[in-house]
């Protein structure tokens, strides 16, 4: 399929930095994996030996963030190197909730005129593949029109109908996972997607390739292979929950056996990918990236206590702009990476595109919102979030900025602000906005100026809103 003229022009400057075969890239993207959901990031309940080994053999980032608190905005930022606000794609594409405000308008698909990682690597001569969850548009907006030649098992929802074959939901056909209709009923989706990834590696071992293995796990529905879940049925006492804003509840213990089994399958997948690269003799010239699309599902609205994971000491979880909703794992291992290193410098998913282009020896692209994570100089830039929506986890429309050690959150319904010192208060327990009004004013001005510069869509008053009687 020929590249569009705009993309062709923008990619003419992309050339390999050397005459040898450029390195391969494998991105393993997990859905809803929390910052503390692996041993490498401090879990003592989940068992992740392969992910932990990846961290010891690669570079682990301790302060890496998703560009959005839910999936589609972050996935768009990974694909394009741009903030969700720049793309006007600030919510998961099926999001329809309103509240006291009408949620801001947003795109329901990643525009075809945006240059994606798939298109960049395809133009550089790579074989490109995408396996699993996309959630950046349906129909003409699927990954096969965004630079990916091999596309498999990509459905029209942000979750699968089931994690077991036939991967279907009789009440929601958009969640059905295609291309795998011949699988036996006992087949587990995480294993099956890994099969497809290994087949892609084998088929393209003689040329440079760029593969995104985008697992549907560990997103709901919560389905684990029974034998794995049984390993974690240890008789632990029932989990406790703490109250969050807006009648939401946050889980405090990692003790959910089914969720732990799902993480074990993800870990097994990582192990199989690493072993396939080793067997094919590709480990030394392959970059492996492991990350998530947002924080873990630890906080739910309306007093619900069914969230499966805990991310303490971080506050809240998926759907929130507190640290638990946007701080995520990132490990990069392989070609060009010093083994056993840790990076504390903050980064964000917009940074993955310029970082991968640099590692692959490709010329940088202009007009990106991200920076190369591997540069030696300390970046002076702040990080921004814009989330003018009502997710299912209880959060309200809000925006945030992190500048150095300080983070400010603005609530769009009321204009209230909160200020936290993340170096002294990682759990965001002490609001400093009244104690440090000058700093709060400085960051709020920066945040609002950034929104204006990115033409960020804002929520509007909702004339149909009826305040609940309990309030």
N, C-alpha and C positions, 0 to 999 in steps of 0.2 A: 504494500500500500504506500503510495508516495506521500511524503511529508507535505503539510500545507506550506504555502509560500512564506508565511510569516515565520514559521518554525525553521524552514530551510535557511532563510536569511540569518536568523539568530544563531544557528548552529554552524555556520561556515567557519567560525573562529575556533571551533572545538577540534583540536588535533591531539594525537598522542604525543606525550613528552619524550618518548624514546622509540627506537625501532624494534625493540623486542616485543613479544606478545604481551599486551596489557593485562593487568590482573583481573581475575574474576571477582564478582561481588554477589554475595548472598545476604539478603535482608530477611531475618526471621522476626515477624511482627506478631505479637501476642495481643489478643483482645481483652482489655480490662485487667491486665496483670498489674497488681499493686506494687508500689515501690519496695515493700518489705515482704514480697511473696516468694522469695528465693533465699537459699542459704547465703548466697553471695552478698545479699543485702540485709542479713540479720535474722532471718526466720530460723527458729529452732524447731518448728513443727513440720513444715513442708520439707520434702526430701528432693534435692535438686543437684545431684553430684555432677551431672554433665554441664549444667549452666555454671556451677561453681568452678569447674575446671576451665571452662571458657573464660571466666573472669581472671583466674590465676595466670592463664596463658595470654591474656590480652590486656586491654585498657578498660577500667571500670570507672564510670562517672558517678559521683555521689550527689550532684546537684543538677540533674538534667530534668527538663520539664517538657510536657506536652503543650502544644500551642493552644489547645482547647481542653475543657474538662470532660468532653465526650468524643466519640469516634470520628465522625466525618470531618470536622474542622482540623483535627490533628492529622488525619490521613491526607487531607489536601495540602497541609503545610509540608509534610514529608515529600509528597510528590512534586511540589513546585518550589520549595525553598522560600515561600512567602507566608506572611501572617494570614490567618483566616479572615481578619477584617479587610485586608487588601483584596481578598478574593470575593468578599461579600458571601462567604460560605461559613457561617458562624455557628451553625447548629447541625445536629445529625439530621440527615435529609428527610426523615419521616417525622420530625418534630412538629407538633401542631398545637401545643398548649399555650393558653393565655391565662392571665390572672388579673391582678390589679392594673397591670399594663397589658397592652397588646404587644406580643413579641415583635421584635424588629423583622423586617423583610430580609430574606436571605435566599441565596441560590440553592436549588435542589439538585444540582449536579456540578461537577468540576467542569468549567467551560473548556471546550475543545481548543480554543485559542491559547490556553495556557500551555507552556512547555513543561513536560513532565520528565521525571528521571528516566522513564521508559524510552521516551523519544530521544533524550540526550544520548543514552547508551546505544540505542538502536542506530542513531546517526553516526556513532563512532565505530560501528561495525560489530557490535556485540549481538549475540543471540539473547533475546529477552523473553522472560517468562513470568507469569503472574498466576499464583495458585491460591485459591481461598477467598476470604472476605475482601470485598472492594468497598462498597457503601459510599461511592462517589458518583452515583448516577446509574441509570438503567438505559436500555436501548442503545442509541448511538453513543452514549457516554460511558460505555463499558471499557475495560482496560485494553481491549483489542483495537480500539480507536485512539488510544493514548500511548502508543509506542510499544505495546507488548505483543509479540508474535504468538506465543504459546499461552493461552488463557484457559484455565480449567477450574471447575467447581466454584464459580462465582455467582451468587444468587442475587436477588433484588431486595434483600433485607440486611439488617445489621446483625443478624443472628441466624443460626440454622434451624430448620424445622425440628431436628433432633440431632444429637451427636452419634446416634446409631443408625445404620442403614435401615430403611431407605432414605434417611435424613429428611423426612417430610413432616408437615403439619397439616392435617386435614382442614383446619380452620383458617390457615394462612398460607396460601399457595406461594406467595412471594418469598417465604422463608425456605421453601424447598431447595435443596442443593442440587444443581444439575450435573450432568455428565457422569454420574456414578450409579446409574440405575441398575447395573448388573451386580452390584455388591451384595454379598450375602448379609442376612439380617443381623448377624453378630458383629459385623465390621464396625470398627470405631473410627469416627471421622478424623480425629487427629492423626491416627496411624495411617489412614488412607491418603490424606494430603501429603504426609511424609513419603509414602510410596511414590506418589507423583513427582515430588521434588527430587528424590533419588533418581528416578527415571530421567528427569530433565538433566541432571548432572551427568549421567552416563551418556545420554544422547549428544551432549554438547561438550564433552570433555576435550575435544581436539580444537576448540575455538574458544575465544573469550565469551563469557556469558554474564548476564545480570539477571538474577532471580529474586523475586519477592515471594516468600512463603508466608502467607498471611492467615494464620490459624483463626478459626472461629472460637476456639477455646481461649480463655476460660469464661467466656460470656455465657449467660443463661441461654437455654435451659441447663440446669445443673445436672449433668449426666456423666458418670464415671464408669469405667469398667469395674464390675463388682469386686474383683479380686484386688484391685488397687485401693478402692475405698476401704475395704476390710482391714488393710494394713494400718489404717489411722483410727479405727474404732477402739480407742484406748480407755474408754470409761471416764474420760474427762467430764468434769461437771459442766452443766449448761453454760453457754456464753452469757456474759453480762453486757449491757448496753448503756451508753451515756447519752444524755440529751444534747441535741444540737438545736440551732435556730429553727424556727418555723415548725415546731412539733416533729422534728426529724430525730432519728436515733442512729447512733454509731456503734458498731460492734467493737468490743474491746479485746477479744481473744481469737487467736487462730486455732480453731478446733473443729472445723467443718470437714468431716471425713470425705464426702463426695467431692468437694472443691479441692481437697488435697490430692485425691486421686486424679482429678483433671490436670493439676499442675504436674503430677508425676508423668502423665502421658506427654505433656509438653516437654518436660525434661528429657524423656526418652527420645522424642523427636529430634531435639538438639543433638543428642548423642549419636543418633543415626546419621544426621547430616554431616557431622564432623568425621564419623567413621567412613562414610562414603567418599568424602574429599580425600581422606588419608589413603584409602584403598586405590583410588584413581590417580594418586600421585599429584593431587592438586592443592594440598594444604598450604604449601609455601607460596603459591601465587594466587591465593584466594583471600578476600576480605570478608569476614563474617560479622554481621551486625545483629545484635539481639536487643529488642526494645518492646515497648508497649504503646498503646494509643491514648491512654489516659490512666488516671488513678484507679485503684481497685474498688470494687463494689462493697463498701463498708458502711454506707449511710443511706437510709431510705426515709421517705416522707410519711406523714400521717401516723407516726408512732409505730411503724412496722419494724419488726425485729427478725427479719429473715435474710439480712445481708450476710454473705458467706465468708468474708475475710475481714481482717483487722490490719490497720497500717500504723498503729501507734508507734512512736510518739506523734506522728503527723495527725493533723486535725481533719476530720470529715473524710470524704472519698469521692468517687466518681460523680461528676456533675457539679462539683463545688470548686471555687477558686481558692479555697484554703489548700495548704500543701498536700493533703491527702488526695485531692482531686486532680492535681497537675504534676506532682513530682513523680517521676517514673524511672525505671532502670534503663541504663544504656551500657552495653558492653560492645567493644569493637576489638576483633582479634584477627591476626593474620598478617598478610603482606604489608610491610611498612609500619607495623605497630610494635612498640617495645613491650615485651611480655611482662606481666606482673606489675603494671603501673596503675595508679589511681589518680584521677583528676577531680579536684574539688571545685574548679571554676564553673560557675553556672553556664548552662547552655539550654537550647530549646530545639524542638523538632525542625524548625526552619533551617537549622544549621546542618542537617544531614545532607542536603543536596550539595552545598559547597564543599563539605568535608569529603564526601564520596568522590566528587569530581577530582579533588586534589589527590586523593589516594590512588585513583585510577590513572593519574597522569594526564587528565584532560584540562583544557584551559577553563578558567572560571567564567561563569555567566554574569552578566550585568543585571542590575535592578532586582537583586534578591534581597529578602529581608534577613537572611541568615549569614553567618560567618563560619569560616573553617574552624572547627573545634580543636584542631591540632596545631594551630599557630602558637608560637611561644609567648608572644606579647599578651599581657592581660587586657582584655577588651574593656573599654570604658562604658560600653552601652548598657542601658537598662533592658529589662524584658517586660513585655506587655501582654495582657489578656483582655479580650472583649467578648462577653457572653450575655447578650441581651435577650435571654430566653428563660423558660421555665422547664427544667429537666425533671425526670421522674424521681430524682433523689432528694428533692426538697429545696434545693437552692433557688434563689430568686435572681432576676436580671442584675448583672454586676460586671464590673471591670476591675482590673488589678494591674499594678506595676511593681516590679522588684528592681531596686537600684542599690547595689552594694548589699549591705546587711539588712536594709529596710524593705518592707513590703507594705503597700497600701491597697486596700480594697474599697471600692465605691459601690454602694447599693443604689441602683437606678430608681427604684420605687420611691425612696425617701430622700436621696442625696446624702445619707449618712456615710461616714467613712470610718475605717479602722486602720490602725498603723501598728506594725509588729517589727520587732528586732529579731530576725531569724537566727542570728548568731547566738543570742542569749535566750531565745524563746522559740525553739523549733516547733513547738506544739501550738503556737499562736494563741496563748492563753491570756496575755496581758495587752490590752489595747492602749497604745501610747499616744493616740491622737490628741488627747487633751493635755498630756504632759509635754508633748513636743509639737506644738501647733505650727511652728515655722517649718519643720521637716514635713509635717503632714500637708501643709499648703504647697510646699515645693513639689512634692510628688503628685499631688492632685492636679496641679497645673501642668506638669509633664504628661500625665495620663490623658488629660483632656486635649492638650495640644496634639498628642500623638493620634488620638481618635479623629480629630479634625483633618490631620494630614493624610490619613488613610481613608477618608470618606466613610467612616464607620456608620452603619445604619443603627439608629437608636429606637428603642421601644416607644410607644405612644400611649396616651391615656386610653383606657378601655371603658367606653360608656356602658357596656353590657355587664360590667363587673358587679357582683352582689357580694358584699362582705359576709362571710360565714357568721351565723348567729353566735358561735362560741367566741368570736372575737369582739 
